[in-house]
Amino acid sequence: MANFGPIVHEHLNLPEDELVVCGIAVGVPNKGAKVNHFRTERSSLAEFTTFRGFEDI
């Protein structure tokens, strides 16, 4: 999506001061690695996200 920022902004009718951030985890976790057992406190999804473009799905 990084290469298509203007198209995404236009399609979602976003103001210039908003960003689209997208992340995808790929692979299988190493369950034996300590780093994969670390958990942080997190805000609820509703506190920091807005979903647009899914009305027809």
mmCIF file of the N, C-alpha and C atoms, coordinates in Angstrom:
data_MODEL
# 
_entry.id   MODEL 
# 
loop_
_atom_site.group_PDB 
_atom_site.id 
_atom_site.type_symbol 
_atom_site.label_atom_id 
_atom_site.label_alt_id 
_atom_site.label_comp_id 
_atom_site.label_asym_id 
_atom_site.label_entity_id 
_atom_site.label_seq_id 
_atom_site.pdbx_PDB_ins_code 
_atom_site.Cartn_x 
_atom_site.Cartn_y 
_atom_site.Cartn_z 
_atom_site.occupancy 
_atom_site.B_iso_or_equiv 
_atom_site.pdbx_formal_charge 
_atom_site.auth_seq_id 
_atom_site.auth_comp_id 
_atom_site.auth_asym_id 
_atom_site.auth_atom_id 
_atom_site.pdbx_PDB_model_num 
ATOM 1   N N  . MET A 1 1  ? 0.804   -1.195  0.000  1.00 0.00 ? 1  MET A N  1 
ATOM 2   C CA . MET A 1 1  ? 0.000   0.000   0.000  1.00 0.00 ? 1  MET A CA 1 
ATOM 3   C C  . MET A 1 1  ? 0.850   1.264   0.000  1.00 0.00 ? 1  MET A C  1 
ATOM 4   N N  . ALA A 1 2  ? 2.102   1.137   0.383  1.00 0.00 ? 2  ALA A N  1 
ATOM 5   C CA . ALA A 1 2  ? 2.958   2.315   0.469  1.00 0.00 ? 2  ALA A CA 1 
ATOM 6   C C  . ALA A 1 2  ? 3.080   3.029   -0.874 1.00 0.00 ? 2  ALA A C  1 
ATOM 7   N N  . ASN A 1 3  ? 3.049   2.281   -1.945 1.00 0.00 ? 3  ASN A N  1 
ATOM 8   C CA . ASN A 1 3  ? 3.182   2.880   -3.271 1.00 0.00 ? 3  ASN A CA 1 
ATOM 9   C C  . ASN A 1 3  ? 1.881   3.460   -3.804 1.00 0.00 ? 3  ASN A C  1 
ATOM 10  N N  . PHE A 1 4  ? 0.770   3.230   -3.109 1.00 0.00 ? 4  PHE A N  1 
ATOM 11  C CA . PHE A 1 4  ? -0.535  3.638   -3.608 1.00 0.00 ? 4  PHE A CA 1 
ATOM 12  C C  . PHE A 1 4  ? -1.275  4.572   -2.660 1.00 0.00 ? 4  PHE A C  1 
ATOM 13  N N  . GLY A 1 5  ? -0.531  5.316   -1.833 1.00 0.00 ? 5  GLY A N  1 
ATOM 14  C CA . GLY A 1 5  ? -1.134  6.211   -0.849 1.00 0.00 ? 5  GLY A CA 1 
ATOM 15  C C  . GLY A 1 5  ? -2.176  7.157   -1.422 1.00 0.00 ? 5  GLY A C  1 
ATOM 16  N N  . PRO A 1 6  ? -1.872  7.880   -2.499 1.00 0.00 ? 6  PRO A N  1 
ATOM 17  C CA . PRO A 1 6  ? -2.865  8.805   -3.059 1.00 0.00 ? 6  PRO A CA 1 
ATOM 18  C C  . PRO A 1 6  ? -4.140  8.093   -3.528 1.00 0.00 ? 6  PRO A C  1 
ATOM 19  N N  . ILE A 1 7  ? -3.994  6.921   -4.116 1.00 0.00 ? 7  ILE A N  1 
ATOM 20  C CA . ILE A 1 7  ? -5.160  6.169   -4.595 1.00 0.00 ? 7  ILE A CA 1 
ATOM 21  C C  . ILE A 1 7  ? -6.006  5.709   -3.415 1.00 0.00 ? 7  ILE A C  1 
ATOM 22  N N  . VAL A 1 8  ? -5.360  5.208   -2.362 1.00 0.00 ? 8  VAL A N  1 
ATOM 23  C CA . VAL A 1 8  ? -6.077  4.749   -1.167 1.00 0.00 ? 8  VAL A CA 1 
ATOM 24  C C  . VAL A 1 8  ? -6.802  5.915   -0.518 1.00 0.00 ? 8  VAL A C  1 
ATOM 25  N N  . HIS A 1 9  ? -6.124  7.061   -0.381 1.00 0.00 ? 9  HIS A N  1 
ATOM 26  C CA . HIS A 1 9  ? -6.751  8.240   0.210  1.00 0.00 ? 9  HIS A CA 1 
ATOM 27  C C  . HIS A 1 9  ? -7.993  8.657   -0.578 1.00 0.00 ? 9  HIS A C  1 
ATOM 28  N N  . GLU A 1 10 ? -7.879  8.648   -1.896 1.00 0.00 ? 10 GLU A N  1 
ATOM 29  C CA . GLU A 1 10 ? -9.021  9.041   -2.729 1.00 0.00 ? 10 GLU A CA 1 
ATOM 30  C C  . GLU A 1 10 ? -10.164 8.036   -2.598 1.00 0.00 ? 10 GLU A C  1 
ATOM 31  N N  . HIS A 1 11 ? -9.842  6.757   -2.664 1.00 0.00 ? 11 HIS A N  1 
ATOM 32  C CA . HIS A 1 11 ? -10.871 5.711   -2.603 1.00 0.00 ? 11 HIS A CA 1 
ATOM 33  C C  . HIS A 1 11 ? -11.615 5.728   -1.272 1.00 0.00 ? 11 HIS A C  1 
ATOM 34  N N  . LEU A 1 12 ? -10.887 5.962   -0.162 1.00 0.00 ? 12 LEU A N  1 
ATOM 35  C CA . LEU A 1 12 ? -11.504 5.966   1.164  1.00 0.00 ? 12 LEU A CA 1 
ATOM 36  C C  . LEU A 1 12 ? -11.970 7.352   1.605  1.00 0.00 ? 12 LEU A C  1 
ATOM 37  N N  . ASN A 1 13 ? -11.763 8.343   0.730  1.00 0.00 ? 13 ASN A N  1 
ATOM 38  C CA . ASN A 1 13 ? -12.166 9.717   1.030  1.00 0.00 ? 13 ASN A CA 1 
ATOM 39  C C  . ASN A 1 13 ? -11.560 10.195  2.347  1.00 0.00 ? 13 ASN A C  1 
ATOM 40  N N  . LEU A 1 14 ? -10.244 9.993   2.498  1.00 0.00 ? 14 LEU A N  1 
ATOM 41  C CA . LEU A 1 14 ? -9.539  10.363  3.720  1.00 0.00 ? 14 LEU A CA 1 
ATOM 42  C C  . LEU A 1 14 ? -9.009  11.783  3.636  1.00 0.00 ? 14 LEU A C  1 
ATOM 43  N N  . PRO A 1 15 ? -9.033  12.499  4.757  1.00 0.00 ? 15 PRO A N  1 
ATOM 44  C CA . PRO A 1 15 ? -8.379  13.808  4.771  1.00 0.00 ? 15 PRO A CA 1 
ATOM 45  C C  . PRO A 1 15 ? -6.866  13.642  4.699  1.00 0.00 ? 15 PRO A C  1 
ATOM 46  N N  . GLU A 1 16 ? -6.181  14.688  4.289  1.00 0.00 ? 16 GLU A N  1 
ATOM 47  C CA . GLU A 1 16 ? -4.724  14.634  4.108  1.00 0.00 ? 16 GLU A CA 1 
ATOM 48  C C  . GLU A 1 16 ? -3.964  14.334  5.402  1.00 0.00 ? 16 GLU A C  1 
ATOM 49  N N  . ASP A 1 17 ? -4.551  14.659  6.564  1.00 0.00 ? 17 ASP A N  1 
ATOM 50  C CA . ASP A 1 17 ? -3.837  14.462  7.829  1.00 0.00 ? 17 ASP A CA 1 
ATOM 51  C C  . ASP A 1 17 ? -4.042  13.076  8.434  1.00 0.00 ? 17 ASP A C  1 
ATOM 52  N N  . GLU A 1 18 ? -4.667  12.155  7.698  1.00 0.00 ? 18 GLU A N  1 
ATOM 53  C CA . GLU A 1 18 ? -4.832  10.782  8.171  1.00 0.00 ? 18 GLU A CA 1 
ATOM 54  C C  . GLU A 1 18 ? -3.946  9.836   7.373  1.00 0.00 ? 18 GLU A C  1 
ATOM 55  N N  . LEU A 1 19 ? -3.474  8.784   8.043  1.00 0.00 ? 19 LEU A N  1 
ATOM 56  C CA . LEU A 1 19 ? -2.629  7.776   7.413  1.00 0.00 ? 19 LEU A CA 1 
ATOM 57  C C  . LEU A 1 19 ? -3.317  6.427   7.422  1.00 0.00 ? 19 LEU A C  1 
ATOM 58  N N  . VAL A 1 20 ? -2.999  5.609   6.465  1.00 0.00 ? 20 VAL A N  1 
ATOM 59  C CA . VAL A 1 20 ? -3.426  4.216   6.459  1.00 0.00 ? 20 VAL A CA 1 
ATOM 60  C C  . VAL A 1 20 ? -2.224  3.384   6.859  1.00 0.00 ? 20 VAL A C  1 
ATOM 61  N N  . VAL A 1 21 ? -2.403  2.586   7.897  1.00 0.00 ? 21 VAL A N  1 
ATOM 62  C CA . VAL A 1 21 ? -1.309  1.746   8.375  1.00 0.00 ? 21 VAL A CA 1 
ATOM 63  C C  . VAL A 1 21 ? -1.778  0.299   8.292  1.00 0.00 ? 21 VAL A C  1 
ATOM 64  N N  . CYS A 1 22 ? -0.963  -0.518  7.704  1.00 0.00 ? 22 CYS A N  1 
ATOM 65  C CA . CYS A 1 22 ? -1.338  -1.912  7.499  1.00 0.00 ? 22 CYS A CA 1 
ATOM 66  C C  . CYS A 1 22 ? -0.149  -2.802  7.819  1.00 0.00 ? 22 CYS A C  1 
ATOM 67  N N  . GLY A 1 23 ? -0.386  -3.882  8.524  1.00 0.00 ? 23 GLY A N  1 
ATOM 68  C CA . GLY A 1 23 ? 0.686   -4.823  8.821  1.00 0.00 ? 23 GLY A CA 1 
ATOM 69  C C  . GLY A 1 23 ? 0.192   -6.251  8.711  1.00 0.00 ? 23 GLY A C  1 
ATOM 70  N N  . ILE A 1 24 ? 1.044   -7.113  8.239  1.00 0.00 ? 24 ILE A N  1 
ATOM 71  C CA . ILE A 1 24 ? 0.695   -8.516  8.080  1.00 0.00 ? 24 ILE A CA 1 
ATOM 72  C C  . ILE A 1 24 ? 1.839   -9.366  8.629  1.00 0.00 ? 24 ILE A C  1 
ATOM 73  N N  . ALA A 1 25 ? 1.501   -10.298 9.510  1.00 0.00 ? 25 ALA A N  1 
ATOM 74  C CA . ALA A 1 25 ? 2.498   -11.242 10.010 1.00 0.00 ? 25 ALA A CA 1 
ATOM 75  C C  . ALA A 1 25 ? 2.520   -12.458 9.088  1.00 0.00 ? 25 ALA A C  1 
ATOM 76  N N  . VAL A 1 26 ? 3.711   -12.858 8.684  1.00 0.00 ? 26 VAL A N  1 
ATOM 77  C CA . VAL A 1 26 ? 3.852   -13.996 7.788  1.00 0.00 ? 26 VAL A CA 1 
ATOM 78  C C  . VAL A 1 26 ? 4.797   -14.994 8.429  1.00 0.00 ? 26 VAL A C  1 
ATOM 79  N N  . GLY A 1 27 ? 4.401   -16.252 8.422  1.00 0.00 ? 27 GLY A N  1 
ATOM 80  C CA . GLY A 1 27 ? 5.281   -17.283 8.953  1.00 0.00 ? 27 GLY A CA 1 
ATOM 81  C C  . GLY A 1 27 ? 4.670   -18.001 10.138 1.00 0.00 ? 27 GLY A C  1 
ATOM 82  N N  . VAL A 1 28 ? 5.492   -18.776 10.799 1.00 0.00 ? 28 VAL A N  1 
ATOM 83  C CA . VAL A 1 28 ? 5.073   -19.578 11.946 1.00 0.00 ? 28 VAL A CA 1 
ATOM 84  C C  . VAL A 1 28 ? 5.947   -19.188 13.129 1.00 0.00 ? 28 VAL A C  1 
ATOM 85  N N  . PRO A 1 29 ? 5.330   -18.898 14.301 1.00 0.00 ? 29 PRO A N  1 
ATOM 86  C CA . PRO A 1 29 ? 6.148   -18.495 15.445 1.00 0.00 ? 29 PRO A CA 1 
ATOM 87  C C  . PRO A 1 29 ? 6.999   -19.640 15.979 1.00 0.00 ? 29 PRO A C  1 
ATOM 88  N N  . ASN A 1 30 ? 8.155   -19.294 16.497 1.00 0.00 ? 30 ASN A N  1 
ATOM 89  C CA . ASN A 1 30 ? 9.003   -20.255 17.190 1.00 0.00 ? 30 ASN A CA 1 
ATOM 90  C C  . ASN A 1 30 ? 8.507   -20.281 18.625 1.00 0.00 ? 30 ASN A C  1 
ATOM 91  N N  . LYS A 1 31 ? 7.723   -21.274 18.986 1.00 0.00 ? 31 LYS A N  1 
ATOM 92  C CA . LYS A 1 31 ? 7.101   -21.340 20.312 1.00 0.00 ? 31 LYS A CA 1 
ATOM 93  C C  . LYS A 1 31 ? 8.117   -21.476 21.436 1.00 0.00 ? 31 LYS A C  1 
ATOM 94  N N  . GLY A 1 32 ? 9.316   -21.853 21.131 1.00 0.00 ? 32 GLY A N  1 
ATOM 95  C CA . GLY A 1 32 ? 10.347  -21.992 22.147 1.00 0.00 ? 32 GLY A CA 1 
ATOM 96  C C  . GLY A 1 32 ? 11.095  -20.693 22.433 1.00 0.00 ? 32 GLY A C  1 
ATOM 97  N N  . ALA A 1 33 ? 10.931  -19.690 21.571 1.00 0.00 ? 33 ALA A N  1 
ATOM 98  C CA . ALA A 1 33 ? 11.641  -18.426 21.747 1.00 0.00 ? 33 ALA A CA 1 
ATOM 99  C C  . ALA A 1 33 ? 10.941  -17.566 22.795 1.00 0.00 ? 33 ALA A C  1 
ATOM 100 N N  . LYS A 1 34 ? 11.696  -17.048 23.768 1.00 0.00 ? 34 LYS A N  1 
ATOM 101 C CA . LYS A 1 34 ? 11.108  -16.220 24.828 1.00 0.00 ? 34 LYS A CA 1 
ATOM 102 C C  . LYS A 1 34 ? 10.383  -15.000 24.268 1.00 0.00 ? 34 LYS A C  1 
ATOM 103 N N  . VAL A 1 35 ? 10.908  -14.418 23.211 1.00 0.00 ? 35 VAL A N  1 
ATOM 104 C CA . VAL A 1 35 ? 10.313  -13.213 22.648 1.00 0.00 ? 35 VAL A CA 1 
ATOM 105 C C  . VAL A 1 35 ? 8.862   -13.442 22.216 1.00 0.00 ? 35 VAL A C  1 
ATOM 106 N N  . ASN A 1 36 ? 8.513   -14.648 21.835 1.00 0.00 ? 36 ASN A N  1 
ATOM 107 C CA . ASN A 1 36 ? 7.155   -14.951 21.396 1.00 0.00 ? 36 ASN A CA 1 
ATOM 108 C C  . ASN A 1 36 ? 6.186   -15.168 22.548 1.00 0.00 ? 36 ASN A C  1 
ATOM 109 N N  . HIS A 1 37 ? 6.662   -15.081 23.782 1.00 0.00 ? 37 HIS A N  1 
ATOM 110 C CA . HIS A 1 37 ? 5.793   -15.208 24.956 1.00 0.00 ? 37 HIS A CA 1 
ATOM 111 C C  . HIS A 1 37 ? 5.590   -13.862 25.642 1.00 0.00 ? 37 HIS A C  1 
ATOM 112 N N  . PHE A 1 38 ? 6.230   -12.815 25.144 1.00 0.00 ? 38 PHE A N  1 
ATOM 113 C CA . PHE A 1 38 ? 6.107   -11.477 25.719 1.00 0.00 ? 38 PHE A CA 1 
ATOM 114 C C  . PHE A 1 38 ? 4.783   -10.859 25.298 1.00 0.00 ? 38 PHE A C  1 
ATOM 115 N N  . ARG A 1 39 ? 4.014   -10.331 26.248 1.00 0.00 ? 39 ARG A N  1 
ATOM 116 C CA . ARG A 1 39 ? 2.729   -9.686  25.961 1.00 0.00 ? 39 ARG A CA 1 
ATOM 117 C C  . ARG A 1 39 ? 2.725   -8.285  26.550 1.00 0.00 ? 39 ARG A C  1 
ATOM 118 N N  . THR A 1 40 ? 2.166   -7.360  25.819 1.00 0.00 ? 40 THR A N  1 
ATOM 119 C CA . THR A 1 40 ? 2.059   -5.981  26.283 1.00 0.00 ? 40 THR A CA 1 
ATOM 120 C C  . THR A 1 40 ? 0.590   -5.621  26.461 1.00 0.00 ? 40 THR A C  1 
ATOM 121 N N  . GLU A 1 41 ? 0.341   -4.569  27.237 1.00 0.00 ? 41 GLU A N  1 
ATOM 122 C CA . GLU A 1 41 ? -1.023  -4.066  27.358 1.00 0.00 ? 41 GLU A CA 1 
ATOM 123 C C  . GLU A 1 41 ? -1.365  -3.344  26.058 1.00 0.00 ? 41 GLU A C  1 
ATOM 124 N N  . ARG A 1 42 ? -2.593  -3.489  25.635 1.00 0.00 ? 42 ARG A N  1 
ATOM 125 C CA . ARG A 1 42 ? -3.000  -2.870  24.381 1.00 0.00 ? 42 ARG A CA 1 
ATOM 126 C C  . ARG A 1 42 ? -4.365  -2.223  24.510 1.00 0.00 ? 42 ARG A C  1 
ATOM 127 N N  . SER A 1 43 ? -4.558  -1.155  23.769 1.00 0.00 ? 43 SER A N  1 
ATOM 128 C CA . SER A 1 43 ? -5.866  -0.518  23.697 1.00 0.00 ? 43 SER A CA 1 
ATOM 129 C C  . SER A 1 43 ? -6.790  -1.409  22.878 1.00 0.00 ? 43 SER A C  1 
ATOM 130 N N  . SER A 1 44 ? -8.083  -1.256  23.102 1.00 0.00 ? 44 SER A N  1 
ATOM 131 C CA . SER A 1 44 ? -9.033  -2.034  22.305 1.00 0.00 ? 44 SER A CA 1 
ATOM 132 C C  . SER A 1 44 ? -9.006  -1.537  20.859 1.00 0.00 ? 44 SER A C  1 
ATOM 133 N N  . LEU A 1 45 ? -9.369  -2.391  19.950 1.00 0.00 ? 45 LEU A N  1 
ATOM 134 C CA . LEU A 1 45 ? -9.366  -2.068  18.532 1.00 0.00 ? 45 LEU A CA 1 
ATOM 135 C C  . LEU A 1 45 ? -10.228 -0.836  18.249 1.00 0.00 ? 45 LEU A C  1 
ATOM 136 N N  . ALA A 1 46 ? -11.369 -0.727  18.904 1.00 0.00 ? 46 ALA A N  1 
ATOM 137 C CA . ALA A 1 46 ? -12.290 0.390   18.674 1.00 0.00 ? 46 ALA A CA 1 
ATOM 138 C C  . ALA A 1 46 ? -11.704 1.738   19.100 1.00 0.00 ? 46 ALA A C  1 
ATOM 139 N N  . GLU A 1 47 ? -10.714 1.728   19.965 1.00 0.00 ? 47 GLU A N  1 
ATOM 140 C CA . GLU A 1 47 ? -10.116 2.980   20.441 1.00 0.00 ? 47 GLU A CA 1 
ATOM 141 C C  . GLU A 1 47 ? -9.209  3.652   19.412 1.00 0.00 ? 47 GLU A C  1 
ATOM 142 N N  . PHE A 1 48 ? -8.685  2.897   18.452 1.00 0.00 ? 48 PHE A N  1 
ATOM 143 C CA . PHE A 1 48 ? -7.704  3.496   17.544 1.00 0.00 ? 48 PHE A CA 1 
ATOM 144 C C  . PHE A 1 48 ? -7.897  3.153   16.074 1.00 0.00 ? 48 PHE A C  1 
ATOM 145 N N  . THR A 1 49 ? -9.016  2.540   15.712 1.00 0.00 ? 49 THR A N  1 
ATOM 146 C CA . THR A 1 49 ? -9.204  2.164   14.306 1.00 0.00 ? 49 THR A CA 1 
ATOM 147 C C  . THR A 1 49 ? -10.528 2.679   13.755 1.00 0.00 ? 49 THR A C  1 
ATOM 148 N N  . THR A 1 50 ? -10.553 2.820   12.464 1.00 0.00 ? 50 THR A N  1 
ATOM 149 C CA . THR A 1 50 ? -11.768 3.107   11.718 1.00 0.00 ? 50 THR A CA 1 
ATOM 150 C C  . THR A 1 50 ? -11.730 2.220   10.487 1.00 0.00 ? 50 THR A C  1 
ATOM 151 N N  . PHE A 1 51 ? -12.770 1.419   10.306 1.00 0.00 ? 51 PHE A N  1 
ATOM 152 C CA . PHE A 1 51 ? -12.842 0.552   9.132  1.00 0.00 ? 51 PHE A CA 1 
ATOM 153 C C  . PHE A 1 51 ? -13.744 1.208   8.099  1.00 0.00 ? 51 PHE A C  1 
ATOM 154 N N  . ARG A 1 52 ? -13.244 1.352   6.882  1.00 0.00 ? 52 ARG A N  1 
ATOM 155 C CA . ARG A 1 52 ? -14.011 1.950   5.796  1.00 0.00 ? 52 ARG A CA 1 
ATOM 156 C C  . ARG A 1 52 ? -13.935 1.071   4.569  1.00 0.00 ? 52 ARG A C  1 
ATOM 157 N N  . GLY A 1 53 ? -14.993 1.016   3.818  1.00 0.00 ? 53 GLY A N  1 
ATOM 158 C CA . GLY A 1 53 ? -14.983 0.263   2.568  1.00 0.00 ? 53 GLY A CA 1 
ATOM 159 C C  . GLY A 1 53 ? -15.457 -1.171  2.710  1.00 0.00 ? 53 GLY A C  1 
ATOM 160 N N  . PHE A 1 54 ? -16.017 -1.527  3.866  1.00 0.00 ? 54 PHE A N  1 
ATOM 161 C CA . PHE A 1 54 ? -16.476 -2.899  4.077  1.00 0.00 ? 54 PHE A CA 1 
ATOM 162 C C  . PHE A 1 54 ? -18.000 -2.987  4.158  1.00 0.00 ? 54 PHE A C  1 
ATOM 163 N N  . GLU A 1 55 ? -18.686 -1.913  3.805  1.00 0.00 ? 55 GLU A N  1 
ATOM 164 C CA . GLU A 1 55 ? -20.145 -1.873  3.925  1.00 0.00 ? 55 GLU A CA 1 
ATOM 165 C C  . GLU A 1 55 ? -20.826 -2.922  3.045  1.00 0.00 ? 55 GLU A C  1 
ATOM 166 N N  . ASP A 1 56 ? -20.245 -3.246  1.908  1.00 0.00 ? 56 ASP A N  1 
ATOM 167 C CA . ASP A 1 56 ? -20.871 -4.162  0.949  1.00 0.00 ? 56 ASP A CA 1 
ATOM 168 C C  . ASP A 1 56 ? -20.450 -5.613  1.136  1.00 0.00 ? 56 ASP A C  1 
ATOM 169 N N  . ILE A 1 57 ? -19.628 -5.890  2.116  1.00 0.00 ? 57 ILE A N  1 
ATOM 170 C CA . ILE A 1 57 ? -19.140 -7.259  2.300  1.00 0.00 ? 57 ILE A CA 1 
ATOM 171 C C  . ILE A 1 57 ? -20.061 -8.009  3.228  1.00 0.00 ? 57 ILE A C  1 
# 
